[in-house]
């Protein structure tokens, strides 16, 4: 009985500390996000940090003789639903499991890329080595992107998307659907 009382007393003493830490953590997390509410608009342009890092990626790839083409940036809900229908209710192969509102593209947080060959043809061949350094240009670009903070869809286990790069800023699709957006500090040009 005495042992149980000591355990309860310990919890009573620790609980306020844990609550204080949780509040402090949530307050810090709140600084990283803007809550636009349930009626938050879908983005029509890339988040400034994604845009900046996309441009850096293009420059870095160019410096190693890889011509990267950004094939998609933001995507509307209707465009996403059309893409989702492909291979399901319309012809073609299934290329996404994300319906409208379920893609980071819908929030300006993702881009897709391909490689332009020397002859001008755009390729999605992940083995292509146009700069002749015995490394896949595709994987070189993915590595550059990851160094810039992008998540690469080629690392996804169930449904790899080799053309996809995203920055989620710690936000889930559910949070984005509920109006949360990454904060942006114009003075430092960084996401919070």
C-alpha positions as CSV (number, residue, x, y, z in Angstrom):
1,X,0.0,0.0,0.0
2,X,2.8,2.4,0.9
3,X,4.5,1.6,-2.4
4,X,1.4,2.4,-4.3
5,X,1.0,5.7,-2.4
6,X,4.6,6.6,-3.3
7,X,4.0,5.9,-7.0
8,X,0.8,8.0,-7.0
9,X,2.7,10.9,-5.2
10,X,5.4,10.7,-7.8
11,X,2.9,10.9,-10.6
12,X,1.2,13.8,-8.9
13,X,4.5,15.6,-8.8
14,X,5.6,14.7,-12.3
15,X,2.3,15.4,-14.1
16,X,2.4,19.3,-13.8
17,X,6.0,19.2,-15.3
18,X,4.8,17.0,-18.2
19,X,1.8,19.3,-18.8
20,X,4.1,22.4,-18.8
21,X,6.5,20.7,-21.2
22,X,3.6,19.7,-23.5
23,X,2.2,23.2,-23.5
24,X,5.7,24.7,-24.3
25,X,6.2,22.2,-27.1
26,X,2.8,23.0,-28.6
27,X,3.4,26.7,-28.4
28,X,6.8,26.2,-30.2
29,X,5.0,24.0,-32.8
30,X,2.4,26.7,-33.3
31,X,5.1,29.1,-34.3
32,X,6.0,26.8,-37.2
33,X,2.5,26.8,-38.7
34,X,-0.2,29.2,-39.7
35,X,-3.8,28.1,-39.1
36,X,-6.0,29.4,-41.9
37,X,-9.0,27.4,-40.8
38,X,-11.2,24.9,-42.6
39,X,-11.8,27.2,-45.6
40,X,-8.1,27.6,-46.3
41,X,-7.5,28.0,-50.1
42,X,-5.6,25.6,-52.1
43,X,-2.2,27.1,-53.2
44,X,-1.8,28.2,-56.7
45,X,2.0,28.6,-56.4
46,X,4.9,26.9,-54.6
47,X,5.7,27.8,-51.0
48,X,8.6,30.3,-51.1
49,X,11.0,27.8,-49.5
50,X,10.1,25.1,-51.9
51,X,10.4,27.6,-54.8
52,X,13.8,28.7,-53.6
53,X,15.1,25.2,-53.1
54,X,13.7,24.1,-56.5
55,X,15.8,26.9,-58.1
56,X,18.9,25.9,-56.1
57,X,18.3,22.2,-57.2
58,X,18.2,23.3,-60.9
59,X,21.4,25.3,-60.5
60,X,23.2,22.4,-58.8
61,X,22.1,19.9,-61.3
62,X,23.2,22.2,-64.2
63,X,26.6,22.5,-62.5
64,X,27.1,18.7,-62.9
65,X,25.7,18.8,-66.5
66,X,22.2,17.4,-65.7
67,X,19.3,19.3,-67.4
68,X,16.4,18.9,-64.9
69,X,12.9,19.8,-66.1
70,X,10.2,20.5,-63.5
71,X,7.1,18.9,-64.9
72,X,4.7,19.8,-62.2
73,X,4.6,22.2,-59.3
74,X,1.2,23.0,-57.8
75,X,-1.8,21.0,-58.9
76,X,-5.5,21.9,-58.4
77,X,-8.0,19.6,-56.7
78,X,-9.6,19.0,-60.1
79,X,-6.3,18.1,-61.7
80,X,-5.4,15.8,-58.8
81,X,-8.8,14.0,-59.1
82,X,-8.2,13.6,-62.9
83,X,-4.8,12.1,-62.2
84,X,-6.3,9.8,-59.5
85,X,-9.0,8.6,-62.0
86,X,-6.3,7.5,-64.4
87,X,-6.2,3.7,-64.5
88,X,-9.3,3.5,-62.4
89,X,-12.2,5.1,-64.2
90,X,-10.2,6.5,-67.2
91,X,-7.6,4.9,-69.4
92,X,-3.9,4.7,-68.5
93,X,-1.8,3.4,-65.7
94,X,-2.4,4.2,-62.1
95,X,0.1,6.9,-61.2
96,X,-1.1,8.2,-57.8
97,X,-3.0,7.0,-54.8
98,X,-3.8,10.6,-53.8
99,X,-7.2,12.1,-54.5
100,X,-7.7,15.9,-54.7
101,X,-6.6,17.5,-51.4
102,X,-4.5,14.5,-50.5
103,X,-1.4,15.5,-52.4
104,X,1.4,17.9,-51.3
105,X,1.2,19.3,-54.8
106,X,-2.3,20.8,-53.8
107,X,-0.6,22.9,-51.1
108,X,2.5,24.1,-53.1
109,X,4.8,21.8,-51.2
110,X,5.8,19.4,-54.0
111,X,7.4,19.3,-57.5
112,X,7.9,16.5,-60.0
113,X,10.9,16.4,-62.3
114,X,12.3,14.6,-65.3
115,X,15.7,14.8,-67.2
116,X,16.2,16.5,-70.6
117,X,18.5,14.5,-72.7
118,X,21.2,16.1,-74.9
119,X,18.9,15.7,-78.0
120,X,16.1,17.6,-76.1
121,X,13.9,14.6,-75.4
122,X,12.6,14.5,-71.9
123,X,13.1,11.1,-70.1
124,X,11.8,9.5,-67.0
125,X,14.4,6.7,-67.4
126,X,15.9,6.4,-63.9
127,X,19.0,4.7,-65.3
128,X,19.9,7.5,-67.8
129,X,23.4,8.8,-67.4
130,X,23.6,11.8,-69.7
131,X,26.6,13.4,-68.0
132,X,28.5,10.1,-68.4
133,X,29.9,9.8,-64.9
134,X,28.6,6.2,-64.4
135,X,25.9,7.4,-62.0
136,X,22.2,7.7,-62.8
137,X,21.4,11.3,-63.4
138,X,18.0,10.7,-61.8
139,X,19.5,9.4,-58.5
140,X,22.1,12.3,-58.6
141,X,19.2,14.8,-58.7
142,X,17.4,12.9,-55.9
143,X,20.5,13.1,-53.7
144,X,20.9,16.8,-54.4
145,X,17.3,17.4,-53.6
146,X,17.5,15.4,-50.3
147,X,20.5,17.5,-49.3
148,X,18.3,20.6,-49.8
149,X,15.6,19.2,-47.5
150,X,13.3,17.6,-50.0
151,X,11.8,14.1,-49.4
152,X,12.1,12.0,-52.5
153,X,9.2,9.8,-53.5
154,X,11.6,7.1,-54.8
155,X,12.3,6.3,-51.1
156,X,8.7,5.3,-50.5
157,X,8.2,1.6,-49.9
158,X,4.6,0.8,-51.0
159,X,4.2,3.1,-54.0
160,X,7.5,4.7,-55.1
161,X,7.1,7.9,-57.1
162,X,10.5,8.5,-58.6
163,X,9.6,11.9,-60.1
164,X,8.3,13.4,-56.8
165,X,10.0,15.7,-54.4
166,X,8.2,17.4,-51.5
167,X,8.8,19.4,-48.4
168,X,6.1,18.8,-45.8
169,X,7.5,21.0,-43.0
170,X,6.3,18.4,-40.5
171,X,2.7,18.8,-41.7
172,X,0.5,15.8,-42.5
173,X,-2.0,15.9,-45.3
174,X,-4.8,15.9,-42.6
175,X,-3.3,19.0,-41.0
176,X,-3.1,20.7,-44.4
177,X,-6.7,19.7,-45.2
178,X,-7.7,21.3,-41.9
179,X,-6.1,24.6,-42.8
180,X,-2.6,24.4,-41.3
181,X,0.2,25.8,-43.5
182,X,3.9,26.2,-42.9
183,X,4.9,29.6,-41.6
184,X,7.3,31.6,-43.6
185,X,9.7,34.4,-42.4
186,X,10.2,36.8,-45.3
187,X,13.2,38.4,-43.5
188,X,15.2,35.1,-43.4
189,X,13.4,33.5,-46.4
190,X,13.0,30.3,-44.4
191,X,10.1,28.2,-43.4
192,X,9.7,28.1,-39.7
